[in-house]
Amino acid sequence: MTDLLSRYAESLFWFGRYLERTTCLARLLEVQTSFDRGRSNSGNAWSWILTLYDDHDRFRETYGEPTTSTVIRFYVADPKNLGSIVASIRAARENARTLRAVIPMDLWHQVNVFYNRFRDPSPAMLVDQRLSHTCQLIKKECYALEGVADATLYRDVAWSFFQLGLLIERADQMSRLLDVRFAQMRDQADSAQDGLGDFGFWSVLLRSVAAQQAYLRIHPGRRDPESVAKFLIFDPALPRSIVFCSTQLEHLVHGLRRDYGLRGATNVLQKLDDVRQLLDIASNDQNLVRELHSFNDQVQRDLGAVTNELATHFFNPIQAQSEDSGDVVTPGQSQSQGSGTNATQNQSQT
Amino acid sequence: MPLKPLSEYDQNGFYCEMLGEAGATEAKLSQLWERLVSYDTQELEDRASEATGELLDLGITFTVYSERDAIDRILPFDIIPRVLSAADWQHIEAGVIQRVTALNLLLQDLYGDGKIVRDGVLPGELIYGNANFRKEMVGYQPPCGTFVHVAGVDLIRDDDGSFLVLEDNARTPSGVSYVVENRHLMQRAFPDLLAGYTVRSVSEYGERLHEKLSEVAPKNKDDPTVVLLSPGVFNSAYFEHIFLAREMGIPLVEGRDLTIKDDCVFMQTVAGMKRVDVIYRRIDDDFLDPDVFNPDSALGVRGLVRAVLAGNVCLANAIGTGVADDKAVYAYMPRIVQYYLGEEAILPNVETHICREPEALAYTLDNLDKLVVKPVGASGGYGIVIGPKASRAELEQCAAQLKAAPEEYISQPMINLSVSPTLTDDGVAPCHVDLRPFAVTGRETWVLPGGLTRVAMKRGSIIVNSSQGGGTKDTWVIDETSP
């Protein structure tokens, strides 16, 4: 079906993104809870998550100095934090709601029940002893939702846009996580702690992206920073690696052009070529781990550019046309296309 | 407090949809009645609340927005069905088809030569002074001559069980999604109640609607592109818009998805602009086109009326049908049917006094405590004064309003709406019901078997509108021979 409304394509894309964002955050918090237990009672152990999503300023406005419980509230249950789990579930559901005539009933049913269950988490669900369990439930609901989508969604352009959103978010989240975690380790190494050699630290990182078993199978007994980073970036068989995501993205966008004749796909492919090139160069770079920050910066920028092209050619194409003819371009009402929390600031349903 | 069991149900002297006329020796639907009585009231309650939970999960809801949150509400659903016999249905179906045919002929005439006015059957000021008469549409000839593609004719039942028309809805009647979803719900929650009955299916509504809408595509285009135009997620009937788009397999568009070029309508898709041939619009006339109607509307499409008049797109329902379902024009419907079809109306009106006529006004003022007074312009049950239930002060206020603007009102005798056994907070009670059958018209008219039964869930209330606390029931049209 190529007569998919542009607005639907955009909603499918954001449905995928918010779903993936929820999954990533829930898994991250689940692992952090177990990791944090018995190690530290200060907010410091949690404040790196504020760095991850670039949220320090917004957080301080409401909560002041970070403590474990306020960071948790901010990321799980604060509806005003548009990057929180409740806000992401809500955004995923709002997008799905506009898609109800397009997506299978089972998929809508799943997302609606999920939303109704977690829309307003009780304080009891967030206490220390329950938080890991709560995050695990949320993660499982996300997996179930992804599973229903996989099992029921018709494989036409609608599926492609849903997957594009999901995969871009996944790659972006991975890149952010690597960036923050490696910076954190280097800081600790500088202050002469056990630093990059901390076995537990890498274990947590791998678990927070569901890659622990896979990594150990490929690298029995080893856990050095360089091989962890390379595994998470380049392993073509790891479903959350950046290379895996970019390969899938290319495949999907090729399909849009080849199977459905969508010409705008050509422009999107050009941006994906940039990502591919960046990854090729990085895979041969001996200094990659030391230059991880600039690499990750570029990955995130390139993914942003891909999203921009999708918006220009598929989500708001009227504006693209009027740009060509020199007309005044009105600001679109699209959902923001960056990632992380700033990205969630506006919703198209205004 | 224990719930009153079904066996203690009392129809309170009204015509009962399940038991028949008051005082009848045998229940009209004795077998179904026995089956229902055999349930424990608590079990009925349990199954009902299970069914209700399912409505929420499935999002068969309307959304109430507050500043902080959006709350999904379900339309109250009663699990005891309302049943129509095959003979009753035959009568209703014929009556509705006749009514819709007359409405379409009336609109062709009013936007054409206006013969019915010149012949003195309808007063001209009633039509041409009516806010819902759209002068922009004068001379417009829609495909197949059809103005009213989807109609909902509200029927009530008198003490002796005869059906009367209460209101014609010829603009954008809603509720059909509940007819279909209620049935699906019953099939899941009460398969044992349905067992053995041949209940006429309501599932093909989407298919039939799509077929009829395709028939009215401009220039007899084969395989036309049909879309449903909705005001968007904030509209209280949004679920129904989703339902209809889904059942027909067509895009659910909003005004911002459409553009007009050279008086043709296009929708923005990922593959570029795609031509649209038929629009089932669920937006009122006023909001359709800011160039012609309300200039502040952001819901519609600029230039849409021109595209319609150029014959490049067909709107369903056509613009300006509101003049025909007006409560004042309603009073003339029996004469309108006679005028165009040379037949008696199969479904009679409720006796109606048009207060713009001096004699009718005098009669209304003299009998205010016995009559129901309705403003002609309002819908949704607002502004209605029920004489026998009104206080002295309310009656005095009503009289003053009548004298000040008699043309704004009609009055009708108090009709005892039939009742149907309904599960309420204190057991099974006789609650008043009406019936809205849905008729779909392209070249010809098809009527969905059954329709929406609305039930006044408040004790003693006769106002069934959902905006006033009404609920719905599954409506069965059954074969006489079963079970």
Interface residues (C-beta under 8 A of the other chain):
Chain A: T2 D3 L4 L5 S6 R7 Y8 A9 E94 R97 T98 R100 A101 M105 W108 H109 N112 V113 N116 V157 F161 Y260 G261 L262 G264 F314 P317 I318 Q349
Chain B: L56 D57 L58 G59 T225 G232 V233 I242 A245 R246 I250 P251 L252 V253 E254 R256 D257 T259 M267 Q268 T269 V270 A271 G272 K274
